[in-house]
């Protein structure tokens, strides 16, 4: 079941939320309350996932049963590094290997790729490791199933640790109904659906046209295809995160932050601290640090960085295009880390010199205000330049991520520089001409100008730039805004617009990884 579907928004979500609140209202005993909440989450999540098909459900069930068996194996020895620790370490290694092998089998065999297998497999691995370490005191089947199946995070994350999830669930179960949080949650859901249904899906149609017509693209059209794909990914993934966060906000549950305006990043390290945050933490904790992290010298550190990003590339897809994408991010990440270390050293030396001079001059307090204003302007321009470079580089890497082959990616770059002076085909702009927007233009004098046919495309481009680079994140807006007539009307308008646009339903992009 997709978030952007009639059955989810008009049936499943209301029933699940109402049922959850009724359980919290009628049951006060903590132990019984938690068991019923877990049962409700498990039942609802199984219904949610079952609608993707029997094959997907069977793979999920097999994964859960096999992993659950390992906890019986852990009980045969003492958890930890002392008594029985060697035995448990073997159990852990076998469990992790089986999870990884199952993921690799479905990713590379071509049989079929189960929906969300990467995410629930990573959650299984995280639970296994935490259980082995003793961070989880005892294995409770209902709590375990609730953690793995919880539908807001099942399809695309975030990858929460069990302790964080269990803590949030216990807190939410004890909360009473808060109508203000319900309204804030609905607002966040409406913003997320708008990003997905109106922005990402509309942009995606134009991007698909571009990648299916690479040989005939003009230079400006080729540039727009690359840029719009960056925006499509942004709105698709952030839209999912917003809808999931909104559902949890209504329930009184706070998901781990997974998306934080990544195109505002000033370098590639900052980008990965903002994009798919929990996946970055997972790779850091379970690959980078076990490889030695930054503890074994610079060469080993940069090698570990490259390994992590190559693994990330393979996780996203099996083609060479994903390897190139991972290598591009790994290379710039290593270069950024190296240059940052050099810059920090120089800044430290410069700061020391400056302090010595100030001490010799008895800390003169007369500063030139104009020079201060110039310095602030230069700092701002430098920051903008860093953001622009990071976005351009990430967009160039996304070209390989989206292209079917390396040849297709290189052809798109070639068209950017040799596509002729023709700006773009009208066919490309036609994909942005939504009827509801075009009818508004027809009522204005704009319709009389030659550029009127392309106005919808430019409107989408302008809106994307404003939201991505200058707008407040949806989660922060939903948390901080004043709930009133405006936000209520905005929520209603966006929900109605999105529901009326569900006819062209498409899956979320990250569900395919």
C-alpha positions as CSV (number, residue, x, y, z in Angstrom):
1,X,0.0,0.0,0.0
2,X,1.4,3.4,-1.0
3,X,1.1,6.6,1.1
4,X,-0.1,8.3,-2.1
5,X,-3.2,6.2,-2.6
6,X,-6.9,6.4,-1.9
7,X,-7.0,3.2,0.2
8,X,-4.2,4.5,2.4
9,X,-5.3,8.1,2.9
10,X,-9.1,7.6,3.1
11,X,-9.3,4.1,4.7
12,X,-6.2,2.6,6.2
13,X,-4.7,5.7,7.9
14,X,-7.9,6.9,9.6
15,X,-8.8,3.4,10.8
16,X,-5.2,2.7,12.2
17,X,-5.0,6.1,14.0
18,X,-8.5,5.8,15.5
19,X,-7.9,2.2,16.6
20,X,-4.6,3.3,18.2
21,X,-6.2,6.1,20.1
22,X,-9.1,3.9,21.3
23,X,-6.6,1.4,22.7
24,X,-4.8,4.2,24.6
25,X,-8.1,5.5,25.9
26,X,-9.6,2.3,27.2
27,X,-6.6,0.6,28.6
28,X,-4.5,2.0,31.5
29,X,-2.5,-1.0,32.7
30,X,1.0,-0.4,31.3
31,X,1.8,-4.0,30.4
32,X,-1.5,-4.7,28.8
33,X,-1.5,-1.4,27.0
34,X,1.9,-2.0,25.5
35,X,0.9,-5.5,24.3
36,X,-2.2,-4.2,22.7
37,X,-0.4,-1.3,21.0
38,X,2.2,-3.7,19.7
39,X,-0.5,-6.1,18.4
40,X,-2.3,-3.2,16.7
41,X,0.9,-2.0,15.1
42,X,1.8,-5.6,13.9
43,X,-1.7,-6.3,12.5
44,X,-2.0,-2.9,10.8
45,X,1.5,-3.1,9.3
46,X,1.0,-6.6,8.0
47,X,-2.2,-5.4,6.2
48,X,-0.3,-2.4,4.9
49,X,2.5,-4.6,3.5
50,X,0.4,-7.5,2.4
51,X,-1.2,-5.3,-0.3
52,X,2.2,-5.3,-2.1
53,X,1.6,-8.9,-2.9
54,X,1.9,-12.4,-1.5
55,X,5.5,-12.9,-2.7
56,X,6.7,-9.8,-0.9
57,X,4.9,-10.9,2.3
58,X,6.4,-14.4,2.2
59,X,10.0,-13.0,1.9
60,X,9.3,-10.6,4.8
61,X,7.9,-13.4,6.9
62,X,10.8,-15.7,6.1
63,X,13.3,-13.0,7.1
64,X,11.5,-12.5,10.4
65,X,11.3,-16.2,11.3
66,X,14.9,-16.9,10.4
67,X,16.2,-13.9,12.4
68,X,14.0,-14.8,15.4
69,X,15.5,-18.2,15.5
70,X,18.9,-16.7,16.2
71,X,17.8,-15.3,19.5
72,X,17.1,-18.8,20.7
73,X,20.7,-19.5,19.7
74,X,21.9,-16.5,21.8
75,X,20.1,-17.9,24.8
76,X,22.1,-21.1,24.7
77,X,25.2,-19.1,25.6
78,X,25.8,-16.1,27.7
79,X,25.4,-12.8,25.8
80,X,28.6,-10.9,25.8
81,X,32.4,-11.5,25.6
82,X,32.7,-13.6,28.7
83,X,30.9,-16.9,29.3
84,X,29.7,-18.3,26.1
85,X,30.7,-15.2,24.3
86,X,32.6,-17.1,21.6
87,X,29.6,-19.2,20.8
88,X,27.3,-16.1,20.6
89,X,29.8,-14.4,18.3
90,X,29.5,-17.3,15.8
91,X,25.7,-17.0,16.0
92,X,26.0,-13.3,15.4
93,X,28.3,-13.7,12.4
94,X,26.0,-16.4,10.8
95,X,23.0,-14.2,11.4
96,X,24.6,-11.1,9.8
97,X,25.9,-13.2,6.8
98,X,22.5,-14.8,6.1
99,X,20.8,-11.4,6.1
100,X,23.4,-9.9,3.8
101,X,23.4,-12.9,1.5
102,X,19.6,-12.8,1.2
103,X,19.7,-9.2,0.3
104,X,22.5,-9.8,-2.3
105,X,20.5,-12.7,-3.7
106,X,17.4,-10.7,-4.4
107,X,19.4,-7.7,-5.6
108,X,21.5,-9.5,-8.1
109,X,19.7,-12.7,-9.0
110,X,17.0,-11.0,-11.1
111,X,14.3,-13.2,-9.6
112,X,12.3,-10.3,-8.2
113,X,13.2,-7.6,-5.7
114,X,11.0,-7.6,-2.6
115,X,9.6,-4.2,-1.5
116,X,11.7,-2.6,1.3
117,X,13.9,-5.6,1.8
118,X,17.0,-3.4,2.3
119,X,15.4,-1.5,5.1
120,X,13.9,-4.3,7.1
121,X,17.1,-6.4,6.5
122,X,19.3,-3.5,8.0
123,X,16.9,-3.3,10.9
124,X,17.3,-7.0,11.5
125,X,21.1,-6.7,11.5
126,X,20.9,-3.7,13.9
127,X,18.7,-5.7,16.3
128,X,21.0,-8.7,16.1
129,X,24.1,-6.6,16.9
130,X,22.4,-4.7,19.8
131,X,21.1,-8.0,21.2
132,X,24.5,-9.6,21.1
133,X,26.0,-6.5,22.8
134,X,23.5,-6.7,25.6
135,X,21.8,-3.4,24.7
136,X,18.5,-5.3,24.5
137,X,17.9,-7.0,27.8
138,X,15.5,-9.7,26.6
139,X,13.8,-10.9,23.4
140,X,10.1,-10.1,23.3
141,X,8.4,-11.4,20.1
142,X,5.7,-8.7,20.0
143,X,8.1,-5.8,20.6
144,X,10.5,-7.3,18.0
145,X,7.8,-7.6,15.4
146,X,6.5,-4.1,16.1
147,X,10.0,-2.7,15.6
148,X,10.6,-4.5,12.3
149,X,7.1,-4.0,10.9
150,X,6.1,-0.5,12.0
151,X,4.6,0.7,8.7
152,X,5.7,4.4,8.7
153,X,9.3,3.4,8.6
154,X,9.0,0.0,6.9
155,X,9.3,1.0,3.3
156,X,12.1,3.7,3.3
157,X,13.3,4.1,6.8
158,X,14.4,5.8,9.0
159,X,16.7,3.1,10.3
160,X,16.0,3.4,14.0
161,X,17.8,1.5,16.7
162,X,15.5,-0.7,18.8
163,X,16.1,1.2,22.0
164,X,15.1,4.5,20.4
165,X,12.0,2.9,18.8
166,X,10.9,1.2,22.0
167,X,11.3,4.4,24.0
168,X,9.3,6.4,21.6
169,X,6.5,3.8,21.5
170,X,6.2,3.6,25.3
171,X,6.0,7.4,25.5
172,X,3.4,7.7,22.8
173,X,1.3,4.9,24.4
174,X,1.0,7.0,27.5
175,X,0.0,10.3,25.8
176,X,-3.5,11.5,25.6
177,X,-5.1,12.8,22.4
178,X,-3.6,16.2,21.4
179,X,-5.7,17.9,18.7
180,X,-3.1,20.5,18.0
181,X,-0.6,17.7,17.2
182,X,-3.2,16.1,15.1
183,X,-3.5,19.3,13.0
184,X,0.3,19.6,12.8
185,X,0.6,16.0,11.7
186,X,-2.1,16.5,9.0
187,X,-0.3,19.6,7.8
188,X,3.0,17.7,7.5
189,X,1.2,14.9,5.7
190,X,-0.3,17.3,3.2
191,X,3.1,19.0,2.6
192,X,4.7,15.6,2.0
193,X,2.0,14.4,-0.4
194,X,2.3,17.7,-2.3
195,X,6.0,17.2,-2.7
196,X,5.5,13.6,-3.9
197,X,2.3,13.8,-6.0
198,X,2.4,17.3,-7.4
199,X,6.1,18.1,-7.6
200,X,8.1,14.8,-7.8
201,X,5.7,12.9,-10.0
202,X,5.2,15.8,-12.4
203,X,8.9,16.5,-12.7
204,X,9.5,12.7,-13.0
205,X,7.5,12.5,-16.2
206,X,9.7,15.2,-17.9
207,X,12.8,13.5,-16.6
208,X,11.7,10.2,-18.1
209,X,11.1,11.9,-21.4
210,X,14.6,13.4,-21.3
211,X,16.3,10.1,-20.6
212,X,14.3,8.4,-23.3
213,X,15.4,11.1,-25.8
214,X,19.0,11.7,-25.0
215,X,20.3,11.8,-28.6
216,X,18.0,14.7,-29.5
217,X,18.2,16.9,-26.4
218,X,19.3,20.5,-26.8
219,X,22.0,21.8,-24.4
220,X,19.6,23.7,-22.2
221,X,17.1,20.8,-22.2
222,X,19.9,18.4,-21.1
223,X,20.8,20.7,-18.2
224,X,17.2,20.9,-17.2
225,X,16.9,17.1,-17.3
226,X,19.8,16.7,-14.9
227,X,18.6,19.5,-12.5
228,X,15.0,18.4,-12.5
229,X,16.1,14.8,-11.6
230,X,17.9,16.2,-8.5
231,X,14.7,17.9,-7.6
232,X,12.6,14.8,-8.3
233,X,14.7,12.7,-5.9
234,X,14.6,15.5,-3.3
235,X,10.8,15.8,-3.3
236,X,10.2,12.1,-3.6
237,X,12.3,11.1,-0.6
238,X,11.5,14.2,1.5
239,X,7.8,13.7,0.7
240,X,7.9,10.2,2.1
241,X,9.7,11.3,5.2
242,X,7.1,14.1,5.8
243,X,4.1,11.8,5.4
244,X,5.7,9.2,7.7
245,X,6.7,11.9,10.2
246,X,3.2,13.4,10.1
247,X,1.5,10.0,10.9
248,X,3.8,9.6,13.8
249,X,3.3,13.1,15.0
250,X,-0.5,12.4,15.2
251,X,0.3,9.2,17.2
252,X,2.6,11.1,19.5
253,X,5.6,9.2,18.2
254,X,8.8,10.9,16.9
255,X,10.7,9.3,14.1
256,X,14.5,9.8,13.8
257,X,15.3,12.7,11.6
258,X,16.2,11.3,8.1
259,X,16.2,14.3,5.8
260,X,17.4,17.8,6.6
261,X,17.4,20.2,3.6
262,X,20.5,18.4,2.0
263,X,20.8,20.8,-0.9
264,X,21.7,23.5,1.6
265,X,24.9,21.6,2.3
266,X,28.2,23.5,2.0
267,X,30.2,20.4,1.2
268,X,29.7,16.7,0.5
269,X,30.3,15.7,4.1
270,X,27.6,18.1,5.1
271,X,25.3,16.7,2.4
272,X,25.6,13.2,3.8
273,X,24.8,14.5,7.3
274,X,21.5,15.7,5.8
275,X,20.6,13.1,3.2
276,X,19.3,9.8,4.4
277,X,20.8,10.5,7.8
278,X,20.0,7.2,9.4
279,X,21.5,5.2,6.5
280,X,24.7,7.2,6.8
281,X,24.8,6.4,10.5
282,X,24.2,2.7,9.7
283,X,27.1,2.5,7.3
284,X,29.3,4.5,9.6
285,X,28.5,2.3,12.6
286,X,28.5,-1.1,10.9
287,X,31.1,-0.7,8.1
288,X,33.3,2.4,8.5
289,X,34.1,2.0,12.2
290,X,34.7,-1.8,12.1
291,X,37.1,-1.2,9.2
292,X,39.1,1.0,11.4
293,X,37.4,4.3,10.7
294,X,40.0,7.1,11.0
295,X,42.1,5.4,13.7
296,X,44.6,3.8,11.4
297,X,46.2,6.6,9.5
298,X,45.2,8.8,6.6
299,X,45.6,6.3,3.8
300,X,43.5,3.7,5.6
301,X,40.9,6.4,6.5
302,X,40.4,7.5,2.9
303,X,40.3,3.8,1.7
304,X,37.6,3.1,4.3
305,X,35.6,6.1,3.0
306,X,35.8,4.8,-0.5
307,X,34.8,1.3,0.6
308,X,31.7,2.7,2.4
309,X,30.6,4.7,-0.6
310,X,31.2,1.8,-3.0
311,X,29.1,-0.4,-0.7
312,X,26.4,2.4,-0.7
313,X,26.5,2.4,-4.5
314,X,26.0,-1.4,-4.6
315,X,23.2,-1.1,-2.1
316,X,21.4,1.3,-4.4
317,X,21.8,-0.8,-7.6
318,X,23.8,-3.5,-9.3
319,X,25.0,-1.6,-12.4
320,X,28.3,0.1,-13.1
321,X,26.4,3.4,-13.0
322,X,25.9,3.0,-9.2
323,X,29.5,2.1,-8.7
324,X,30.5,5.4,-10.5
325,X,28.0,7.3,-8.4
326,X,29.4,5.8,-5.2
327,X,33.0,6.4,-6.3
328,X,32.2,10.1,-7.1
329,X,30.8,10.7,-3.6
330,X,33.6,8.7,-2.0
331,X,36.4,10.6,-3.8
332,X,35.0,14.1,-3.1
333,X,34.3,13.1,0.5
334,X,38.0,12.0,1.0
335,X,39.2,15.2,-0.8
336,X,37.0,17.4,1.3
337,X,38.1,15.7,4.5
338,X,41.8,16.1,3.5
339,X,41.4,19.8,2.5
340,X,39.4,20.5,5.6
341,X,42.1,19.1,7.8
342,X,44.7,21.4,6.1
343,X,42.4,24.4,6.4
344,X,41.8,23.8,10.1
345,X,45.5,23.6,10.7
346,X,46.1,26.9,8.8
347,X,43.2,28.6,10.6
348,X,44.7,27.5,14.0
349,X,48.1,28.9,13.0
350,X,46.4,32.1,11.8
351,X,44.3,32.4,15.0
352,X,47.4,32.1,17.1
353,X,49.2,34.8,15.2
354,X,46.2,37.0,15.3
355,X,45.9,36.6,19.1
356,X,49.6,37.4,19.5
357,X,49.2,40.6,17.5
358,X,46.1,41.6,19.4
359,X,48.0,41.1,22.7
360,X,50.9,43.2,21.4
361,X,48.4,45.9,20.4
362,X,46.5,45.6,23.7
363,X,43.4,44.3,22.0
364,X,42.4,47.5,20.1
365,X,38.7,47.8,20.0
366,X,38.3,50.2,17.1
367,X,37.1,48.2,14.1
368,X,36.3,49.4,10.7
369,X,32.5,48.8,10.3
370,X,32.8,49.0,6.5
371,X,35.4,46.3,6.5
372,X,33.2,44.2,8.8
373,X,30.3,44.5,6.3
374,X,32.6,43.5,3.5
375,X,33.8,40.5,5.4
376,X,30.3,39.4,6.1
377,X,29.4,39.8,2.5
378,X,32.4,37.7,1.4
379,X,31.5,35.0,3.9
380,X,28.0,34.9,2.6
381,X,29.1,34.7,-1.0
382,X,31.6,32.0,-0.1
383,X,28.9,30.0,1.6
384,X,26.6,30.4,-1.5
385,X,29.5,29.3,-3.7
386,X,30.1,26.2,-1.7
387,X,26.4,25.3,-1.8
388,X,26.3,25.8,-5.5
389,X,29.4,23.7,-6.1
390,X,28.0,20.9,-3.9
391,X,24.7,20.9,-5.7
392,X,26.3,20.9,-9.1
393,X,28.5,18.0,-8.1
394,X,25.7,16.0,-6.5
395,X,23.5,16.7,-9.6
396,X,26.3,15.4,-11.9
397,X,26.6,12.2,-9.7
398,X,22.8,11.8,-9.9
399,X,23.1,11.6,-13.7
400,X,25.0,8.3,-13.3
401,X,22.5,7.2,-10.6
402,X,19.5,7.7,-13.0
403,X,21.0,6.6,-16.4
404,X,20.6,3.1,-17.6
405,X,24.2,2.8,-18.6
406,X,27.4,4.8,-18.3
407,X,27.1,5.6,-22.0
408,X,23.7,7.2,-21.5
409,X,25.1,9.3,-18.6
410,X,28.1,10.4,-20.8
411,X,25.7,11.2,-23.7
412,X,23.6,13.5,-21.4
413,X,26.8,15.4,-20.4
414,X,27.8,15.5,-24.1
415,X,24.4,17.1,-25.1
416,X,25.0,19.8,-22.4
417,X,28.0,21.0,-24.4
418,X,27.1,20.0,-27.9
419,X,23.3,20.1,-28.0
420,X,23.1,23.2,-30.1
421,X,21.5,26.6,-29.3
422,X,17.9,25.2,-29.3
423,X,16.8,25.8,-25.7
424,X,14.3,22.9,-25.3
425,X,11.5,21.1,-27.1
426,X,7.9,22.1,-26.4
427,X,7.3,18.4,-25.6
428,X,9.6,18.7,-22.6
429,X,7.7,21.7,-21.2
430,X,4.3,20.0,-21.9
431,X,4.8,17.6,-19.0
432,X,4.6,20.5,-16.6
433,X,1.4,21.8,-17.9
434,X,-1.0,20.7,-15.2
435,X,-4.6,21.5,-16.1
436,X,-5.3,23.2,-12.7
437,X,-2.4,25.6,-13.2
438,X,-2.9,26.1,-16.9
439,X,-6.5,27.2,-16.4
440,X,-5.4,29.9,-14.0
441,X,-2.9,31.2,-16.7
442,X,-5.7,31.2,-19.2
443,X,-7.6,33.7,-17.1
444,X,-4.7,36.2,-17.1
445,X,-3.0,38.3,-19.9
446,X,0.0,35.8,-19.7
447,X,-1.8,33.5,-22.1
448,X,-1.4,36.1,-24.9
449,X,2.5,35.9,-24.8
450,X,4.6,33.3,-26.7
451,X,6.3,32.1,-23.6
452,X,2.9,31.3,-21.9
453,X,3.1,27.7,-23.0
454,X,6.3,27.3,-21.0
455,X,5.3,29.2,-17.9
456,X,4.2,26.1,-16.0
457,X,7.7,24.6,-16.5
458,X,9.4,27.8,-15.2
459,X,6.9,27.9,-12.3
460,X,7.9,24.4,-11.3
461,X,11.6,25.3,-11.6
462,X,11.2,28.5,-9.5
463,X,9.1,26.7,-6.9
464,X,11.7,23.9,-6.6
465,X,14.6,26.4,-6.2
466,X,12.8,28.3,-3.5
467,X,11.7,25.3,-1.5
468,X,15.0,23.5,-1.8
469,X,17.5,26.3,-1.2
470,X,15.5,28.9,0.8
471,X,12.5,27.3,2.4
472,X,12.2,26.0,5.9
473,X,12.0,22.2,6.1
474,X,8.5,20.9,6.3
475,X,9.0,19.1,9.6
476,X,10.2,22.4,11.2
477,X,7.4,24.4,9.7
478,X,4.8,21.9,10.9
479,X,6.3,22.0,14.4
480,X,6.8,25.7,14.8
481,X,3.9,27.3,12.8
482,X,0.9,28.8,14.4
483,X,-2.1,26.6,13.9
484,X,-5.0,28.7,12.7
485,X,-7.2,29.4,9.7
486,X,-4.4,29.7,7.2
487,X,-2.7,26.4,8.1
488,X,-6.1,24.7,8.2
489,X,-7.0,26.0,4.7
490,X,-3.5,25.1,3.4
491,X,-3.8,21.6,4.8
492,X,-7.3,21.1,3.2
493,X,-6.3,22.6,-0.1
494,X,-3.1,20.5,-0.5
495,X,-4.9,17.3,0.6
496,X,-7.8,17.8,-1.9
497,X,-5.4,18.7,-4.7
498,X,-3.3,15.6,-4.0
499,X,-6.3,13.2,-3.7
500,X,-7.6,14.5,-7.0
501,X,-4.2,13.8,-8.6
502,X,-3.9,10.2,-7.3
503,X,-4.9,8.9,-10.7
504,X,-1.3,9.0,-11.8
505,X,0.0,7.1,-8.7
506,X,3.6,6.1,-8.8
507,X,5.8,4.3,-6.2
508,X,8.4,6.1,-4.1
509,X,11.8,5.9,-5.7
510,X,13.7,4.6,-2.6
511,X,11.3,1.6,-2.3
512,X,13.3,0.1,-5.2
513,X,16.6,0.0,-3.2
